[in-house]
């Protein structure tokens, strides 16, 4: 850096005081600080991305970190699974709705005012 640029940067820092380096780029969003710190380490250019792509990057890294925590907690109890998946995927892909429809078609679901309450097969029905 040229010395003039360093001096200009120092002046900007002093004038900005506590506001130097702050941005409202993600203002109003609630972030887990562990995730917020991990994302730029994994994707250094994340804040330069359009907002939708930046949020997708935060979501992907955050989900991976949360699954790591879940796996660690389960391992502490001696529980290990071959496959982990996000329940959200069941909703996004329509798998949950398809499963409920299949149960309904087979007469295994009863409803109260349109709300599924449980199953009629194998044992007592679920209740609210």
Secondary structure, 3 states (H helix, E strand, C coil): CCHHHHHHHHHHHHHHHHHCCCCCCCCCCCCCHHHHHHHHHHCCCHHHCCHHHHHHHHHHHHHHHHHHHHHHHHHHCCCCCCCCCCHHHHHHCCHHHHHHHHHHHCCCEEEECCEEEEECCCCCCCCC
